[in-house]
Amino acid sequence: MTLGVLMSLSEIPPLVSADCHVDEPHDLWYDRLPEGFRDRAPRRIEIDEHGGYTLVLDGSDLGWNMNPAAAEEQEDRRWSMATIEHRLEMMRTDGIRGEVIYPTIGLYIWRLSDGDLGRRCCHIYNDWVAERLVGTSPRVKCAAMMSIWDVDHCIEDAQRAVAQGFGSIMLPLVGTPEWNMPQWERLWDSLDEIGLPVAMHQGSGHDMVMYRGWGSSTANLLATQSMGPRAAALLSCSGVLERHPNLHVVMVEVNGGWIGWTMHTLDEYYRDHAGWAKPKLAELPSHYIRNQIHATFQSDPVALNNLALTGPEPLMWGNDYPHPESTFPDSRALIADHFASVDPESAAQVLGGNAARVFGFEDSVVLTAP
């Protein structure tokens, strides 16, 4: 491949998006929950005499205010997007071969304090996606939400997701307690045996509003992404990844520029403070991050500039369809620009090969257009 100022569109390797979403119907949980649980689950409530509504969770307004016309249009679109016909059309339009699908509203469920309600909400989302998309095409891999309020329930739900045909197990980026704590060891044992990748989405498992006042809207987004290196440090330095070599953790929408800094810093601290480091690892922390931690991005030139430090293995590209910051429908043009100076082998891994390997897409899917 000859690379100039731009990679030509014909030179772009097969694309697999490791970051896509459904937009669940606003009343999905309200409609399916028993009456005693409905008011605390994600649901829409009318806020004015004209039928405008907002989305609430556990009595708190999530700030998704919409006028009646927009609300009706969006609700129709949410149902249509959760069909295989729509998903395949999106892939054809954006020039990708396969996609991994995560929730949108469902990401807030892990903020519920009631474990019974939370588990019911996770099951409702999983059942709805299973009804709509799971098993409809080898080009689609869906992530199942896990009930994290009880370790035994979480293990049971992982087995349930396998039986339903899901392609990934989904946990919040921030655990309660944190993911390095011994309470979770049985879960890691189970997931290591199951062999499905674990997806952790940006902003999940914690309040996304950490700062207030001037500049906070931008600073809060940076703070949520900082949970990526924190989780990577806990999983690598605690020995969780070493003890579970089949475990792959995909951190979604956290970008990848932090990976090189994290690998270097953790290795340096581990060596310099070896007397205090527990447990003793067979390899440096960077080894486990490079081989078992992955991060998705849409546009991250810093991550691409750091390939000499990180290698291509930790990086996965995604178009984030259908969210406002998505690169759809112009992903190929952006890739031709951003990957112009990336060597062909690394580009192929980052743009599709890593996702195909970790999520288990068939070779026939990657090699043929939808």
C-alpha positions, 0 to 999 in steps of 0.5 A, a space after each residue: 500500500 502506498 500512503 500519501 497525504 490521504 489513504 485512498 478509499 480503495 485502500 481502506 481495510 475491512 471495517 468492523 465498528 466496535 461501538 454502535 448503539 440502539 436507542 431504546 424506546 423510552 417506555 420499554 421498562 415502564 411497559 414491561 415492569 410489574 406495577 410496583 417498579 415502574 415509577 423508578 425505572 427509566 420512563 418518560 413523563 409529561 412535563 407540559 400541557 402540549 405533551 412534551 416529555 422528559 426522561 426520568 430514572 429513580 425520580 431524577 430528571 435525566 434532562 432528555 426534554 423533547 417537544 411532542 413532534 420530536 418525541 413521536 418522530 424519535 420513538 418511531 425511529 428507535 423502533 426502526 433502528 432495532 431491526 436487522 434491515 436498518 442495521 444492514 442498511 447502515 453498514 452498507 451506507 457507511 462501508 462497514 462489515 460488522 458492528 457491536 451494539 450497546 444500549 443507550 438509555 440502558 447505560 443509566 440502569 447501573 445507577 439504580 440502588 435497588 438490585 431487584 429493580 436493576 436486575 429486572 431492568 437488565 433482563 428487560 433490555 436483554 430480552 428486547 434486544 434478543 427479540 429484535 437483533 440477536 441471531 438475525 445476522 452474523 454481522 451483528 454482535 450484541 452486548 448483554 447488560 449484567 446485574 452487578 448488585 449481586 455477584 451470584 446474580 451477575 454470574 447467572 446473568 452471564 450464563 443467561 446471556 450465553 444461552 440467548 446468543 449474545 456476543 459480549 458481556 457488559 459491565 459498568 466501567 466503574 464497579 461497586 466495589 471496584 473491579 480489583 476487589 476480591 468479591 469479584 474473583 468468582 465473576 472473573 473466573 466465570 467470564 474467563 471460562 465463558 470466553 466472551 469479551 467484557 464491554 465497559 462503556 464510558 460514563 457507566 457505573 458512576 455519576 457523570 457530573 463530577 464538576 459544576 460551574 464554568 467549564 464543567 460541561 467539557 471537564 466532565 467529559 474528560 473526567 468520565 474518560 479518565 475512568 478508562 486508565 483507572 480501570 485498566 490500572 486496577 485490572 492489570 496491576 491487581 492480577 485479574 488479567 494475569 489470572 484470567 488469560 482468556 479475559 478481554 475487556 473492551 472499554 467503549 468510547 474512552 478513546 485510546 490516547 491514554 493507553 501509551 501513557 498508562 502503560 509507561 507510567 504503570 510499568 515505571 511505578 511497578 518497577 520503582 516501587 516493587 517492594 510495595 507492589 502486590 501481587 507480584 506479576 509475571 509481566 509488567 502491567 503494560 503486557 496485560 494492557 497490550 494484550 487484554 485491554 482494548 479501547 474504542 475511538 472514533 477519531 483519535 490522532 493521539 492514539 494513532 501517533 502512539 502506536 509505536 508505544 502501544 502496538 495496534 492490539 489495544 485499539 478498536 475503531 467504531 463509528 458510534 452510530 447513531 449518536 450525534 458525535 457519530 462519524 456516520 455516514 462519512 466514516 470512510 472519508 475520515 479514516 482515509 485522512 486519519 490513517 494516511 500515515 499508519 502502516 497497512 498492517 496496523 491499520 487493518 488491525 485497528 479498523 477491523 481485525 482486532 474487533 473481529 478477533 476479540 468479538 468472534 466475527 466470522 472470516 466470511 463476514 469481514 471479507 464480504 460487504 453486506 
